[in-house]
Amino acid sequence: MSATQLLNNAIKDLVTKTAERIEREQVDNFLKAIQKCVSPSPSTMFTTSKAESVSSKSEEEEHPSPAPGG
């Protein structure tokens, strides 16, 4: 095998291994994100409940109760 072929093979191997590692990291990050959603930490739960209370207030504002005598 020539030096060029050896170099090309080495580059292919490096690119393949790097791509596999990146893919594995993305899968790990995705699984971690799912895990956070499934079992949220107390701070995440607080943030969620706070966001829900804000959205419920805005829904009431969008649909005001009819004015009395109207």
PDB file of N, CA, C and O in Angstrom:
ATOM      1  N   MET A   1       0.842  -1.185   0.000  1.00  0.00           N
ATOM      2  CA  MET A   1       0.000   0.000   0.000  1.00  0.00           C
ATOM      3  C   MET A   1       0.884   1.244   0.000  1.00  0.00           C
ATOM      4  O   MET A   1       1.909   1.298   0.680  1.00  0.00           O
ATOM      5  N   SER A   2       0.472   2.221  -0.764  1.00  0.00           N
ATOM      6  CA  SER A   2       1.273   3.449  -0.819  1.00  0.00           C
ATOM      7  C   SER A   2       1.003   4.317   0.410  1.00  0.00           C
ATOM      8  O   SER A   2       0.047   4.090   1.153  1.00  0.00           O
ATOM      9  N   ALA A   3       1.851   5.299   0.603  1.00  0.00           N
ATOM     10  CA  ALA A   3       1.702   6.205   1.741  1.00  0.00           C
ATOM     11  C   ALA A   3       0.386   6.973   1.642  1.00  0.00           C
ATOM     12  O   ALA A   3      -0.261   7.229   2.657  1.00  0.00           O
ATOM     13  N   THR A   4      -0.011   7.340   0.427  1.00  0.00           N
ATOM     14  CA  THR A   4      -1.258   8.080   0.239  1.00  0.00           C
ATOM     15  C   THR A   4      -2.451   7.230   0.659  1.00  0.00           C
ATOM     16  O   THR A   4      -3.368   7.719   1.319  1.00  0.00           O
ATOM     17  N   GLN A   5      -2.434   5.950   0.273  1.00  0.00           N
ATOM     18  CA  GLN A   5      -3.532   5.063   0.652  1.00  0.00           C
ATOM     19  C   GLN A   5      -3.596   4.889   2.171  1.00  0.00           C
ATOM     20  O   GLN A   5      -4.678   4.883   2.758  1.00  0.00           O
ATOM     21  N   LEU A   6      -2.430   4.749   2.796  1.00  0.00           N
ATOM     22  CA  LEU A   6      -2.395   4.611   4.253  1.00  0.00           C
ATOM     23  C   LEU A   6      -2.963   5.864   4.922  1.00  0.00           C
ATOM     24  O   LEU A   6      -3.727   5.783   5.884  1.00  0.00           O
ATOM     25  N   LEU A   7      -2.572   7.017   4.389  1.00  0.00           N
ATOM     26  CA  LEU A   7      -3.059   8.277   4.944  1.00  0.00           C
ATOM     27  C   LEU A   7      -4.572   8.399   4.761  1.00  0.00           C
ATOM     28  O   LEU A   7      -5.284   8.798   5.682  1.00  0.00           O
ATOM     29  N   ASN A   8      -5.056   8.054   3.574  1.00  0.00           N
ATOM     30  CA  ASN A   8      -6.494   8.110   3.306  1.00  0.00           C
ATOM     31  C   ASN A   8      -7.262   7.183   4.246  1.00  0.00           C
ATOM     32  O   ASN A   8      -8.311   7.555   4.773  1.00  0.00           O
ATOM     33  N   ASN A   9      -6.736   5.974   4.452  1.00  0.00           N
ATOM     34  CA  ASN A   9      -7.395   5.025   5.354  1.00  0.00           C
ATOM     35  C   ASN A   9      -7.412   5.558   6.789  1.00  0.00           C
ATOM     36  O   ASN A   9      -8.407   5.422   7.501  1.00  0.00           O
ATOM     37  N   ALA A  10      -6.300   6.164   7.199  1.00  0.00           N
ATOM     38  CA  ALA A  10      -6.225   6.713   8.550  1.00  0.00           C
ATOM     39  C   ALA A  10      -7.237   7.846   8.727  1.00  0.00           C
ATOM     40  O   ALA A  10      -7.886   7.948   9.768  1.00  0.00           O
ATOM     41  N   ILE A  11      -7.368   8.698   7.702  1.00  0.00           N
ATOM     42  CA  ILE A  11      -8.323   9.807   7.769  1.00  0.00           C
ATOM     43  C   ILE A  11      -9.751   9.265   7.823  1.00  0.00           C
ATOM     44  O   ILE A  11     -10.571   9.758   8.598  1.00  0.00           O
ATOM     45  N   LYS A  12     -10.053   8.259   7.009  1.00  0.00           N
ATOM     46  CA  LYS A  12     -11.392   7.657   7.019  1.00  0.00           C
ATOM     47  C   LYS A  12     -11.716   7.098   8.399  1.00  0.00           C
ATOM     48  O   LYS A  12     -12.810   7.308   8.922  1.00  0.00           O
ATOM     49  N   ASP A  13     -10.753   6.381   8.988  1.00  0.00           N
ATOM     50  CA  ASP A  13     -10.963   5.808  10.320  1.00  0.00           C
ATOM     51  C   ASP A  13     -11.215   6.904  11.346  1.00  0.00           C
ATOM     52  O   ASP A  13     -12.112   6.793  12.181  1.00  0.00           O
ATOM     53  N   LEU A  14     -10.420   7.956  11.274  1.00  0.00           N
ATOM     54  CA  LEU A  14     -10.553   9.061  12.223  1.00  0.00           C
ATOM     55  C   LEU A  14     -11.921   9.727  12.096  1.00  0.00           C
ATOM     56  O   LEU A  14     -12.585   9.995  13.098  1.00  0.00           O
ATOM     57  N   VAL A  15     -12.333   9.990  10.862  1.00  0.00           N
ATOM     58  CA  VAL A  15     -13.626  10.635  10.630  1.00  0.00           C
ATOM     59  C   VAL A  15     -14.756   9.739  11.120  1.00  0.00           C
ATOM     60  O   VAL A  15     -15.697  10.216  11.755  1.00  0.00           O
ATOM     61  N   THR A  16     -14.669   8.450  10.831  1.00  0.00           N
ATOM     62  CA  THR A  16     -15.710   7.511  11.254  1.00  0.00           C
ATOM     63  C   THR A  16     -15.806   7.456  12.770  1.00  0.00           C
ATOM     64  O   THR A  16     -16.900   7.517  13.331  1.00  0.00           O
ATOM     65  N   LYS A  17     -14.658   7.342  13.435  1.00  0.00           N
ATOM     66  CA  LYS A  17     -14.664   7.260  14.899  1.00  0.00           C
ATOM     67  C   LYS A  17     -15.175   8.555  15.518  1.00  0.00           C
ATOM     68  O   LYS A  17     -15.902   8.529  16.511  1.00  0.00           O
ATOM     69  N   THR A  18     -14.795   9.690  14.931  1.00  0.00           N
ATOM     70  CA  THR A  18     -15.263  10.979  15.445  1.00  0.00           C
ATOM     71  C   THR A  18     -16.776  11.089  15.283  1.00  0.00           C
ATOM     72  O   THR A  18     -17.468  11.535  16.198  1.00  0.00           O
ATOM     73  N   ALA A  19     -17.287  10.688  14.133  1.00  0.00           N
ATOM     74  CA  ALA A  19     -18.727  10.745  13.887  1.00  0.00           C
ATOM     75  C   ALA A  19     -19.470   9.842  14.865  1.00  0.00           C
ATOM     76  O   ALA A  19     -20.515  10.225  15.390  1.00  0.00           O
ATOM     77  N   GLU A  20     -18.940   8.655  15.111  1.00  0.00           N
ATOM     78  CA  GLU A  20     -19.579   7.735  16.055  1.00  0.00           C
ATOM     79  C   GLU A  20     -19.588   8.326  17.460  1.00  0.00           C
ATOM     80  O   GLU A  20     -20.578   8.204  18.181  1.00  0.00           O
ATOM     81  N   ARG A  21     -18.489   8.964  17.848  1.00  0.00           N
ATOM     82  CA  ARG A  21     -18.391   9.552  19.186  1.00  0.00           C
ATOM     83  C   ARG A  21     -19.395  10.697  19.332  1.00  0.00           C
ATOM     84  O   ARG A  21     -20.082  10.802  20.347  1.00  0.00           O
ATOM     85  N   ILE A  22     -19.473  11.555  18.310  1.00  0.00           N
ATOM     86  CA  ILE A  22     -20.410  12.682  18.347  1.00  0.00           C
ATOM     87  C   ILE A  22     -21.841  12.159  18.428  1.00  0.00           C
ATOM     88  O   ILE A  22     -22.655  12.676  19.194  1.00  0.00           O
ATOM     89  N   GLU A  23     -22.144  11.128  17.631  1.00  0.00           N
ATOM     90  CA  GLU A  23     -23.481  10.546  17.630  1.00  0.00           C
ATOM     91  C   GLU A  23     -23.813   9.989  19.013  1.00  0.00           C
ATOM     92  O   GLU A  23     -24.922  10.176  19.514  1.00  0.00           O
ATOM     93  N   ARG A  24     -22.849   9.308  19.622  1.00  0.00           N
ATOM     94  CA  ARG A  24     -23.044   8.739  20.951  1.00  0.00           C
ATOM     95  C   ARG A  24     -23.296   9.852  21.972  1.00  0.00           C
ATOM     96  O   ARG A  24     -24.156   9.717  22.843  1.00  0.00           O
ATOM     97  N   GLU A  25     -22.543  10.949  21.860  1.00  0.00           N
ATOM     98  CA  GLU A  25     -22.733  12.078  22.781  1.00  0.00           C
ATOM     99  C   GLU A  25     -24.118  12.688  22.610  1.00  0.00           C
ATOM    100  O   GLU A  25     -24.762  13.056  23.592  1.00  0.00           O
ATOM    101  N   GLN A  26     -24.579  12.795  21.360  1.00  0.00           N
ATOM    102  CA  GLN A  26     -25.900  13.359  21.114  1.00  0.00           C
ATOM    103  C   GLN A  26     -26.980  12.465  21.710  1.00  0.00           C
ATOM    104  O   GLN A  26     -27.946  12.954  22.297  1.00  0.00           O
ATOM    105  N   VAL A  27     -26.814  11.150  21.558  1.00  0.00           N
ATOM    106  CA  VAL A  27     -27.775  10.213  22.132  1.00  0.00           C
ATOM    107  C   VAL A  27     -27.766  10.332  23.654  1.00  0.00           C
ATOM    108  O   VAL A  27     -28.824  10.344  24.284  1.00  0.00           O
ATOM    109  N   ASP A  28     -26.575  10.421  24.247  1.00  0.00           N
ATOM    110  CA  ASP A  28     -26.469  10.564  25.700  1.00  0.00           C
ATOM    111  C   ASP A  28     -27.156  11.845  26.167  1.00  0.00           C
ATOM    112  O   ASP A  28     -27.894  11.833  27.153  1.00  0.00           O
ATOM    113  N   ASN A  29     -26.916  12.945  25.463  1.00  0.00           N
ATOM    114  CA  ASN A  29     -27.544  14.219  25.832  1.00  0.00           C
ATOM    115  C   ASN A  29     -29.063  14.140  25.708  1.00  0.00           C
ATOM    116  O   ASN A  29     -29.790  14.674  26.545  1.00  0.00           O
ATOM    117  N   PHE A  30     -29.533  13.472  24.659  1.00  0.00           N
ATOM    118  CA  PHE A  30     -30.968  13.305  24.451  1.00  0.00           C
ATOM    119  C   PHE A  30     -31.578  12.496  25.593  1.00  0.00           C
ATOM    120  O   PHE A  30     -32.631  12.849  26.123  1.00  0.00           O
ATOM    121  N   LEU A  31     -30.901  11.403  25.965  1.00  0.00           N
ATOM    122  CA  LEU A  31     -31.400  10.576  27.061  1.00  0.00           C
ATOM    123  C   LEU A  31     -31.392  11.341  28.382  1.00  0.00           C
ATOM    124  O   LEU A  31     -32.306  11.191  29.192  1.00  0.00           O
ATOM    125  N   LYS A  32     -30.365  12.160  28.601  1.00  0.00           N
ATOM    126  CA  LYS A  32     -30.311  12.969  29.825  1.00  0.00           C
ATOM    127  C   LYS A  32     -31.472  13.960  29.851  1.00  0.00           C
ATOM    128  O   LYS A  32     -32.078  14.180  30.900  1.00  0.00           O
ATOM    129  N   ALA A  33     -31.781  14.556  28.707  1.00  0.00           N
ATOM    130  CA  ALA A  33     -32.886  15.511  28.636  1.00  0.00           C
ATOM    131  C   ALA A  33     -34.211  14.817  28.940  1.00  0.00           C
ATOM    132  O   ALA A  33     -35.052  15.362  29.655  1.00  0.00           O
ATOM    133  N   ILE A  34     -34.395  13.613  28.398  1.00  0.00           N
ATOM    134  CA  ILE A  34     -35.611  12.846  28.678  1.00  0.00           C
ATOM    135  C   ILE A  34     -35.673  12.509  30.160  1.00  0.00           C
ATOM    136  O   ILE A  34     -36.729  12.619  30.783  1.00  0.00           O
ATOM    137  N   GLN A  35     -34.547  12.101  30.722  1.00  0.00           N
ATOM    138  CA  GLN A  35     -34.499  11.745  32.141  1.00  0.00           C
ATOM    139  C   GLN A  35     -34.914  12.935  33.008  1.00  0.00           C
ATOM    140  O   GLN A  35     -35.620  12.762  34.001  1.00  0.00           O
ATOM    141  N   LYS A  36     -34.480  14.139  32.637  1.00  0.00           N
ATOM    142  CA  LYS A  36     -34.857  15.337  33.394  1.00  0.00           C
ATOM    143  C   LYS A  36     -36.367  15.555  33.326  1.00  0.00           C
ATOM    144  O   LYS A  36     -36.986  15.954  34.312  1.00  0.00           O
ATOM    145  N   CYS A  37     -36.957  15.291  32.156  1.00  0.00           N
ATOM    146  CA  CYS A  37     -38.398  15.473  32.011  1.00  0.00           C
ATOM    147  C   CYS A  37     -39.166  14.434  32.818  1.00  0.00           C
ATOM    148  O   CYS A  37     -40.202  14.741  33.408  1.00  0.00           O
ATOM    149  N   VAL A  38     -38.660  13.211  32.843  1.00  0.00           N
ATOM    150  CA  VAL A  38     -39.343  12.123  33.542  1.00  0.00           C
ATOM    151  C   VAL A  38     -39.240  12.305  35.050  1.00  0.00           C
ATOM    152  O   VAL A  38     -40.231  12.136  35.762  1.00  0.00           O
ATOM    153  N   SER A  39     -38.062  12.644  35.542  1.00  0.00           N
ATOM    154  CA  SER A  39     -37.878  12.838  36.985  1.00  0.00           C
ATOM    155  C   SER A  39     -37.258  14.211  37.224  1.00  0.00           C
ATOM    156  O   SER A  39     -36.053  14.320  37.448  1.00  0.00           O
ATOM    157  N   PRO A  40     -38.084  15.262  37.177  1.00  0.00           N
ATOM    158  CA  PRO A  40     -37.547  16.614  37.303  1.00  0.00           C
ATOM    159  C   PRO A  40     -37.013  16.893  38.699  1.00  0.00           C
ATOM    160  O   PRO A  40     -37.489  16.335  39.687  1.00  0.00           O
ATOM    161  N   SER A  41     -36.039  17.746  38.760  1.00  0.00           N
ATOM    162  CA  SER A  41     -35.491  18.174  40.046  1.00  0.00           C
ATOM    163  C   SER A  41     -36.453  19.189  40.659  1.00  0.00           C
ATOM    164  O   SER A  41     -37.288  19.743  39.944  1.00  0.00           O
ATOM    165  N   PRO A  42     -36.358  19.445  41.959  1.00  0.00           N
ATOM    166  CA  PRO A  42     -37.262  20.426  42.582  1.00  0.00           C
ATOM    167  C   PRO A  42     -37.230  21.792  41.902  1.00  0.00           C
ATOM    168  O   PRO A  42     -38.273  22.433  41.770  1.00  0.00           O
ATOM    169  N   SER A  43     -36.066  22.247  41.471  1.00  0.00           N
ATOM    170  CA  SER A  43     -35.993  23.553  40.812  1.00  0.00           C
ATOM    171  C   SER A  43     -36.739  23.531  39.482  1.00  0.00           C
ATOM    172  O   SER A  43     -37.380  24.516  39.116  1.00  0.00           O
ATOM    173  N   THR A  44     -36.662  22.408  38.750  1.00  0.00           N
ATOM    174  CA  THR A  44     -37.382  22.294  37.482  1.00  0.00           C
ATOM    175  C   THR A  44     -38.886  22.288  37.734  1.00  0.00           C
ATOM    176  O   THR A  44     -39.650  22.912  36.996  1.00  0.00           O
ATOM    177  N   MET A  45     -39.307  21.580  38.782  1.00  0.00           N
ATOM    178  CA  MET A  45     -40.728  21.528  39.104  1.00  0.00           C
ATOM    179  C   MET A  45     -41.233  22.923  39.464  1.00  0.00           C
ATOM    180  O   MET A  45     -42.331  23.310  39.063  1.00  0.00           O
ATOM    181  N   PHE A  46     -40.438  23.675  40.215  1.00  0.00           N
ATOM    182  CA  PHE A  46     -40.831  25.033  40.595  1.00  0.00           C
ATOM    183  C   PHE A  46     -40.996  25.898  39.353  1.00  0.00           C
ATOM    184  O   PHE A  46     -41.968  26.644  39.235  1.00  0.00           O
ATOM    185  N   THR A  47     -40.046  25.799  38.428  1.00  0.00           N
ATOM    186  CA  THR A  47     -40.098  26.587  37.197  1.00  0.00           C
ATOM    187  C   THR A  47     -41.345  26.225  36.400  1.00  0.00           C
ATOM    188  O   THR A  47     -42.024  27.104  35.869  1.00  0.00           O
ATOM    189  N   THR A  48     -41.649  24.921  36.315  1.00  0.00           N
ATOM    190  CA  THR A  48     -42.804  24.470  35.551  1.00  0.00           C
ATOM    191  C   THR A  48     -44.090  25.000  36.176  1.00  0.00           C
ATOM    192  O   THR A  48     -44.947  25.533  35.472  1.00  0.00           O
ATOM    193  N   SER A  49     -44.231  24.856  37.497  1.00  0.00           N
ATOM    194  CA  SER A  49     -45.459  25.309  38.139  1.00  0.00           C
ATOM    195  C   SER A  49     -45.609  26.823  38.005  1.00  0.00           C
ATOM    196  O   SER A  49     -46.721  27.327  37.851  1.00  0.00           O
ATOM    197  N   LYS A  50     -44.497  27.543  38.065  1.00  0.00           N
ATOM    198  CA  LYS A  50     -44.527  28.994  37.908  1.00  0.00           C
ATOM    199  C   LYS A  50     -45.013  29.343  36.497  1.00  0.00           C
ATOM    200  O   LYS A  50     -45.840  30.238  36.325  1.00  0.00           O
ATOM    201  N   ALA A  51     -44.499  28.636  35.500  1.00  0.00           N
ATOM    202  CA  ALA A  51     -44.897  28.887  34.118  1.00  0.00           C
ATOM    203  C   ALA A  51     -46.375  28.556  33.923  1.00  0.00           C
ATOM    204  O   ALA A  51     -47.080  29.271  33.211  1.00  0.00           O
ATOM    205  N   GLU A  52     -46.850  27.474  34.553  1.00  0.00           N
ATOM    206  CA  GLU A  52     -48.253  27.101  34.418  1.00  0.00           C
ATOM    207  C   GLU A  52     -49.155  28.164  35.038  1.00  0.00           C
ATOM    208  O   GLU A  52     -50.197  28.495  34.472  1.00  0.00           O
ATOM    209  N   SER A  53     -48.768  28.700  36.190  1.00  0.00           N
ATOM    210  CA  SER A  53     -49.604  29.711  36.831  1.00  0.00           C
ATOM    211  C   SER A  53     -49.665  30.972  35.972  1.00  0.00           C
ATOM    212  O   SER A  53     -50.709  31.619  35.891  1.00  0.00           O
ATOM    213  N   VAL A  54     -48.558  31.320  35.336  1.00  0.00           N
ATOM    214  CA  VAL A  54     -48.543  32.492  34.456  1.00  0.00           C
ATOM    215  C   VAL A  54     -49.451  32.252  33.261  1.00  0.00           C
ATOM    216  O   VAL A  54     -50.205  33.145  32.874  1.00  0.00           O
ATOM    217  N   SER A  55     -49.393  31.051  32.661  1.00  0.00           N
ATOM    218  CA  SER A  55     -50.206  30.781  31.482  1.00  0.00           C
ATOM    219  C   SER A  55     -51.685  30.734  31.855  1.00  0.00           C
ATOM    220  O   SER A  55     -52.521  31.170  31.064  1.00  0.00           O
ATOM    221  N   SER A  56     -52.035  30.221  33.035  1.00  0.00           N
ATOM    222  CA  SER A  56     -53.446  30.179  33.413  1.00  0.00           C
ATOM    223  C   SER A  56     -53.989  31.593  33.622  1.00  0.00           C
ATOM    224  O   SER A  56     -55.153  31.854  33.317  1.00  0.00           O
ATOM    225  N   LYS A  57     -53.164  32.509  34.137  1.00  0.00           N
ATOM    226  CA  LYS A  57     -53.597  33.897  34.295  1.00  0.00           C
ATOM    227  C   LYS A  57     -53.844  34.534  32.930  1.00  0.00           C
ATOM    228  O   LYS A  57     -54.828  35.250  32.744  1.00  0.00           O
ATOM    229  N   SER A  58     -52.958  34.275  31.983  1.00  0.00           N
ATOM    230  CA  SER A  58     -53.109  34.893  30.672  1.00  0.00           C
ATOM    231  C   SER A  58     -54.346  34.348  29.960  1.00  0.00           C
ATOM    232  O   SER A  58     -54.983  35.071  29.194  1.00  0.00           O
ATOM    233  N   GLU A  59     -54.697  33.075  30.205  1.00  0.00           N
ATOM    234  CA  GLU A  59     -55.903  32.526  29.591  1.00  0.00           C
ATOM    235  C   GLU A  59     -57.141  33.238  30.125  1.00  0.00           C
ATOM    236  O   GLU A  59     -58.075  33.507  29.370  1.00  0.00           O
ATOM    237  N   GLU A  60     -57.153  33.547  31.429  1.00  0.00           N
ATOM    238  CA  GLU A  60     -58.287  34.261  32.005  1.00  0.00           C
ATOM    239  C   GLU A  60     -58.418  35.645  31.386  1.00  0.00           C
ATOM    240  O   GLU A  60     -59.531  36.122  31.165  1.00  0.00           O
ATOM    241  N   GLU A  61     -57.294  36.292  31.103  1.00  0.00           N
ATOM    242  CA  GLU A  61     -57.326  37.624  30.515  1.00  0.00           C
ATOM    243  C   GLU A  61     -57.838  37.574  29.076  1.00  0.00           C
ATOM    244  O   GLU A  61     -58.512  38.496  28.618  1.00  0.00           O
ATOM    245  N   GLU A  62     -57.514  36.491  28.367  1.00  0.00           N
ATOM    246  CA  GLU A  62     -57.957  36.378  26.978  1.00  0.00           C
ATOM    247  C   GLU A  62     -59.468  36.159  26.902  1.00  0.00           C
ATOM    248  O   GLU A  62     -60.106  36.599  25.945  1.00  0.00           O
ATOM    249  N   HIS A  63     -60.047  35.482  27.901  1.00  0.00           N
ATOM    250  CA  HIS A  63     -61.471  35.182  27.911  1.00  0.00           C
ATOM    251  C   HIS A  63     -62.105  35.831  29.144  1.00  0.00           C
ATOM    252  O   HIS A  63     -62.404  35.147  30.123  1.00  0.00           O
ATOM    253  N   PRO A  64     -62.309  37.150  29.098  1.00  0.00           N
ATOM    254  CA  PRO A  64     -62.878  37.811  30.285  1.00  0.00           C
ATOM    255  C   PRO A  64     -64.320  37.367  30.516  1.00  0.00           C
ATOM    256  O   PRO A  64     -65.043  37.045  29.574  1.00  0.00           O
ATOM    257  N   SER A  65     -64.719  37.357  31.770  1.00  0.00           N
ATOM    258  CA  SER A  65     -66.099  36.983  32.071  1.00  0.00           C
ATOM    259  C   SER A  65     -67.017  38.098  31.559  1.00  0.00           C
ATOM    260  O   SER A  65     -66.625  39.265  31.551  1.00  0.00           O
ATOM    261  N   PRO A  66     -68.219  37.753  31.138  1.00  0.00           N
ATOM    262  CA  PRO A  66     -69.120  38.784  30.603  1.00  0.00           C
ATOM    263  C   PRO A  66     -69.446  39.824  31.670  1.00  0.00           C
ATOM    264  O   PRO A  66     -69.560  39.506  32.854  1.00  0.00           O
ATOM    265  N   ALA A  67     -69.592  41.053  31.235  1.00  0.00           N
ATOM    266  CA  ALA A  67     -69.870  42.144  32.172  1.00  0.00           C
ATOM    267  C   ALA A  67     -71.260  41.956  32.771  1.00  0.00           C
ATOM    268  O   ALA A  67     -72.181  41.533  32.072  1.00  0.00           O
ATOM    269  N   PRO A  68     -71.421  42.265  34.051  1.00  0.00           N
ATOM    270  CA  PRO A  68     -72.758  42.103  34.667  1.00  0.00           C
ATOM    271  C   PRO A  68     -73.773  43.038  34.008  1.00  0.00           C
ATOM    272  O   PRO A  68     -73.476  44.194  33.708  1.00  0.00           O
ATOM    273  N   GLY A  69     -74.973  42.509  33.795  1.00  0.00           N
ATOM    274  CA  GLY A  69     -76.031  43.300  33.183  1.00  0.00           C
ATOM    275  C   GLY A  69     -75.859  43.452  31.683  1.00  0.00           C
ATOM    276  O   GLY A  69     -76.519  44.284  31.062  1.00  0.00           O
ATOM    277  N   GLY A  70     -74.969  42.648  31.092  1.00  0.00           N
ATOM    278  CA  GLY A  70     -74.705  42.802  29.666  1.00  0.00           C
ATOM    279  C   GLY A  70     -75.413  41.820  28.899  1.00  0.00           C
ATOM    280  O   GLY A  70     -75.307  41.801  27.672  1.00  0.00           O
TER     281      GLY A  70
END
